[in-house]
Amino acid sequence: MIVCPPDAVSQFENSIAERVGPQRYKVWFKNVTTFTFADGFLKVGVPNLFIGSWIENHFSDALADVAEEIMGRRPEVVFSIAPQLARKMRKKQPDSQVAYVANNPEREARRQIRTGTAPAPKRLKGRLDDFVVGPGNRMAYAAASSVVERPATQYNPLFIHGGCGLGKTHLLQGICNALRERYPNLICRYVSGEDFTNQFVFAVKGGNRDAFQHHFRQVDVLVIDDIHFFANKRATQEEFLHTYNAIDAAGKQVVMCSDAHPKMIGHLSDSLVTRFVSGMVIKIDSPDAETRAEILRRKAARMTFPVPETVIRYVAEHVQTNVRELEGALLRLVALTQLNGDSLTLDLAERALRDLIQQTVPVIKLSDIESTVAIFFGLTPADLHTSRKTRTIALARGIAMYLARKRTDMSFPEIGRLMGNKDHTTVILANRRIKRLLEGDEVVRWMTPSGQRERKVRELMEELEEQIGKGKGSQ
């Protein structure tokens, strides 16, 4: 077992603040994260999936680098939802987070222009051989395998969608890794929607648009992760439309993923939606109990830690959200066992995970709701947490609060606290308003970059509930 200094967490926090800078540390870490060192692991506690996903996507390498300096060995960084952290968030922190997200691409472009550097290629970790197949993802896995066997034939474009933490990125990275092994000379380009946007801004500002277009259009396979990031970005959408048309005309393959179905991504042009749905669109659902159990067995094997089958079954039956939270629960048990020198038993698992099981299921469901609603309206979950009251944000926030009350067991104060520390009366009024609109079969209106849109609220709610999944998170 690796023994860390007694003040390891304090050292780690100070080093991270120096590494990422005071502004980013204040926005993304201060008051909203906890750090725990276990044998070979760094566990990061976060208040919700939005913050966890942002930290994971932007600071994982920095976290691992600093932890390696303290632990003497590079750890695996894992994330876990800690609902109690939501109560510690400063009232204005959600506003600062959404402002940071909104301005980040432009700031990154300016930095790249100043330094003359392009973004470094991502290190792809996902492999198809490691992907655990079950009823909820079997069709997506089969389509991914078919793309590897015969690119640009049966499934082109391939569009995979589903909630956070269900394996979309794993599949996309697995496709790239498998293609590169199978066809060494094939040009397979993997990029996230955010990175594509940043590089496009960089190219326009730096006068390197031709090089950018050549980089993304002269490929055999283009893989775009989190394509819902294009929502509300008209210039990026237009550029990607031309990129897609060029690749398609050359008879090459395009693979994409998103948290939502193409038709449910707000502020996405009709031209892009039409092209996305012209191929194979597949949804990944939450894993069933047996799939969750197999995920835990493989995770335990990679950790080289013996986990009794009774414990595997207990965790699989009670943590029903997503793969990240499932693996985080197992890590918690292993760390507790190693730190206390106990044996990992079913009794210990029941005691150790009692609070986690009670607390995380509502949070995950709320995060699913926030993500679905935000994507539909072309926003981010952080927008719903802010104090801004534009027509679009106010409508989206009200719908999210209504669905949270309807689809979870959370109280009005709990919903308000987890959605940006709002007062419970705000949630009550939002629920009354949406209920009144539903009873009156009213039409709601909101603004998009192309003008005002309107829809019957009942139809809108039915689509959103279908996207969330009527039985999601329960077996």
N, C-alpha and C positions, 0 to 999 in steps of 0.2 A: 504494500500500500504506500502511496506517495503521501508524505506528511508535509503539510503547508505550514508556514510560520503562523503564529497566533494572530498576528495583525494582517494576514494575507488579504482579506477583503478590503481593508482600509488602504493598503498599498495598491491593490488592484484598481480601486476607484480613483485614487489620485493619478495613477499612471494612465488610465483611460481618459481622464479629463485633459491631461497633457497631450495625449495622442490625437484625440478627435477635436480638441479646441474647446474653449469655454462656452461658446454659443451652442454648439451641437450637444455638448454634454448637458447643458441646462435644459435644452428642449427635449432630448430623447432619453436621458438617464436619471437626472436628479429627481428624486421623489417618486419615480415610476419604475424603478428596477431594483431587484435584489440579486446578489451573486452568492452562489454556494459552490465550494470546491469539493469534489468527490474524487475517487480513485480514477484518474484519467479523464475526468469530465469537468466541464464548467457549466453549471446550471444557471440560467438567467430567468428570473421571475419577472413577468410583465403583467400589466393590468388587463390587456385585451389583445386580440389578434392583430389589430392594425399596428400597434406599437411594436409587438413582437415581430411581425413580418418586416417592418421597416428596418429595425435593428438587425435582423437576420440578413437582409439583403444588402445592407450598406456597411455594417460594422463587424461582421463575423470574423473576418481576417484580423482586424485590429484586436478584438477580444481574445482570439486565440494566441496572437503574438504576445500580448501582455501577460496572459495566463501562463504561457510557456516560460517567460522570464521568472515568474514566481514559483511555478510548480517544478521547473526543471525538465518538463516534457510537454510536448504540444498536446492539448486536450481536445476532445470532441466537445463542441459547443451545442447545447440543447436548450430549448425554450419551454417554459411552462407558464400557464395562466395562473396568476395569483390575485384573485378578486379583491383582497384587502388593500392592494396597492391603489385601486381606483379611489379610495377614500383619501389617499395622501396627495393626489394630484392637485396642484394649485388651480384655482378657478380659471385663470387665463392661459394655462398651459395648452389646452386643446387649440386655442386660437393661434398660439405661436407655432404649434406643430403643423396645422394646416397651412399657415403662411410659409413655413419652411418648405413643405412639400410643393406648394404652388410655385415658389421661386427657384427651387433647386435646379431644374434643367437649365434655366438661363444663367444662373450663377456658375454651374459646372461648365457651360459653354464658354463663359468669359475666362474661366481658369484655364481651360484647354487652349484657347486662342493665345492667352498670355504666355503659357509655357510651351506651346507648340507640340503638345502631346495628345495622342488619341487614347480612348479608353483601353485598358488592358483586357485581353480576352479572358472570358470566364473559365474557371476550372470546373469541368463537368464531372460530377460525382455519381450521378444516377446511371444504373446499368439495368438492362432488361432482365438479366439473369437473377438480379436481387429483388425484382418486383414480385410481391406476393399477390397472386391472382385469386379473385373470389367472384361471387355473383355480381357485385356492384361495379366491378371494373373489367370483367372478362372481355366484353366487346371492345373496349378501348385498347386493351392489351393485344387482342387479336388484330385490330386495325394497325397498331404500331408495328407489330411483327410483320404484317403484310407490306408495310412501307419499306421495311428493311429488306425484305425478300425481293420486292419488285417496285422500286421507287417510281413515282409518277405514272402509275397504271390504274389500279382499282380505286384507291382512296386519295383523291387529289382535287381540292385541298382536303386535309384532315383537320377537323376542328374539335378539340376536346374541352369540355367545360364541366365544372363542378365546384363544390365548396373548397375552402382553404384546408390545406393539410391532408388532401385525399390522394395525392400522388401524381398530379398533372405534370409538375416539373420533373419528377422522377422519370416519367414516361418519355417526355421530350428529350431529356438528356440521354436517356437510354437509347433512343432512336439514333441520336448523333453518334454516340460511342460505338454502337453496333455497325452503323454505316461506315464509319472510319476504319473499323477493323475488317469489315467484309470487302470494302472497296477503297483501298488506300489512296487512289488517285481522285476519288470523288470529292468535290468541294461542298462541304456541309457547313453552313453558317448558322450558329445559334446565338440569339440575342434576345434580351427582354424588351418589352414595349418601351420601357423607360430608357434603356440604353439606346435603342433605335432613335428615339426622340432627341436624346442628348446629342448623339452623333450627327443627326440631321441639322440641329441648331448650330452645332460647331462648324459643320461644313458650309452652311449659308453665311455665317458670320466671317468665316475665314476664307471665303471664296474658293472652297474646295468641293463644290457640289458634284462636279464630274467624277472626282475620285470616290466620293460617297456612293454615287449611283453605280459605279463599276463594282465597288466592293460588295454591294448587296444584290445586284442584278446578274452578275456573271457567276452564278452558283448553280450547283446541281440540286441542292436541297436547302431551302431557307426555313428555319425553325424560329418562331416568334413566341416567347413566353409572356403571359399576362398582357394580352393584346388589348384588354379593356383600358389600359393606360392611355390609349389613343383618344378616348372619349374627350370631347371638348377641345381637341387640338386639330383645328381644320387644316392647317398647313401640313402637319405630319400625316394626316389622313390622306390628303391629296398626293403627297409624295409616296406613301405606301401603296396607294391605288396604282400608280404608274409602275412601281416596283413589282407589284403582284402581276399586273398585266404583262410586263416584260418576261417574267419567269414563266408564267402560264403559256405565253406565246411560244416560248422556247421548248415547251414540253417538259418542264422541270417540276419538282415537287415542292409544295408548301405545306408546312405543319404549324398549327397554332393552338394556343390554349387560352382560356379565360375563366374567370370565376362565374360567368353567366353565359347563357345562350346568346348568339349574335343579335337576335332580335330584342334581347332584354338589356343591351348595352346602350345607355342613353347617349345622345349627341354623337352617334356614329352614323356616318353618311349612308344613305340608301344604296349607293353604288358598292360600298364595301360589304354591307350586310348581304346584298344579293350574291356577291362572289363567295362569301363565306359559306352560305347555305347551299351553294351549287354543288358542293362535294359531300363528304360524310361528316355529319355533326353528331357527336357521341357524348353522353353525359356519364360522369363517374359519380356513383352514389356512395354513401357511407358504407364501410365494410361491415359485414355481418359478424356474429360472435366467433364463428370458426376462423374466418379470415383474420380477425383481430388476434385470436390465439396464436395463429401461425406467425403473424408479425412479431409478437412478443417472443416466441421461441427463437426466431432468427436473431432478434436483437440481443437476447440473452447469450446466444452462441457467439456473436461478435464480441460481446463483453467478456467472454470466457468465464461466466459466472453461473454456477448451477442454480436454476430456478425450478422449484417443484411444480409439477403439473397442476396441482391444486391451486397454487398461487397464480399460475398462468390463466387458468380458467376464471378465477375470481376477478382478476383485473380485466380480462376480456369481456366479462359479463357486465361489469359495472362502469367501465370507462367507454362510453359509446359515441364519442364525438368524432375525433379524427386521429390520424396516425401520430401526429406530433404530440398530442396530449397523452395518447396511449403509451408512447415510448417515454415521455416525461414521467408518467406514473411509475413505470418500471425502474427508471433511473433513481427515483426517490426511494424506492424500496431497497435497491442495491446499496445506495449511499448510506442509508440509515443502518442497514445490516453491517456494512463494513466499518462504519464509524463507531458503532456500539459493540462490535464483536459478537453480535447475536447470530442465531441461525434464522434463515428466511423461512418463516412458517406462515400458514394461512392465518393464524391468529394475529401475527405481527402485521400482515398485509391489511387485515380488516381494521386494525387500530390505526395504522399509519395513513391509510387512504380514506378514512371516514370523512374527514373534513373536505379533502380534495374532491371526493365524489359528490358531496352535497353542494359544493361551491362552483365547481367548474361546469357542470352540465348547463345551468341557466346561462352562464356567461358565453359559452360556446354557441348556444342557440341565439342569444342576442347578437353575437358577432355575425352569425350567418344572416340574420335579418338585416343588420346594418349594411353588410357587404352587398346583398342583393338589391336593397333599396337604393343605396348610393350609386351602384353601377347603372341601374335603370335610369336614374336622373342625371347621369354624367358627372357625379360627384365622387368624393372619397368618404370613407367612414369618418375621417377627421372633420369634414365639413358639418356632419350631423352633430358633432360635439361642440361646435363653436357657438358663440353668442350672436352670430350673424343672422339676420332675419329677412333675407331676400325671399321673393315669392317661391322660388324653386327650393331653396334650402328649408324654408319653413314648412312647405308641403311635404317634402321628403322626410324631415324630422318627425312631423306629426304622424305620418304613415308608419314609420319605424317604431315609434312609441306605441301606437295602436296595436301593431302586430306583436310587439314584445309582450304587451299585456295579454293579448289573446293566445299567443302560442307558447308562453312560458308561465312558470309559477311565480315569477318575480312580482314584488309589490311595486306600487307607484314610486315610493322613495328609492327602492333599489334600481329601478329603471332610470330614474333621474340621475342618481349618483354615477351610474356606469356610462351614461350618455353625456359626459362633460360636466358633472356636478350640477345638474339642473335641479331646481326645486320641485318637490313632488306635485305641487299645484300645476306646474307647467305640463307635466305628464297627464294629469287628470283633464285639463282643458283640451289638450291635444286629442285625447281619446273621445271626449264628448263631441269635438268638432268632426272627427272622422266618422263617428257613429251617426251623427246627424246627416252628414253627406250621403252615407250609405242608405239610410232610411228614406231619404228624399230622392234617391237615384240621381244625384246631382252630377254635373260635369265639373271637373277640376281643370285648371289651366296653369301652365308653367312656361318659363322662358328657356329657349335654347339659342345657340349662336345663330341659327337660321330663322329665328322668330318664335312666335308663341305656338305652343302645342296644347291640345285639349283632349280629354278622354273622360268617359264615364268612370266615376270612381269605383263602381262595382266591378267593371271589367278590369280595371287596373289592379285592384286588390286580388282578383282571381288569378291573374297572371303572376303576380308577385308571390302569392302563396304556392302556386304550382312550382315556381322556380325554387323556392325555399325547400319544398318537398313536404308533403303532408305527414309523412312518418319519419322525418329525418331525426336521427339521433336516438331512435328507439327501435327495439327489435321485438 
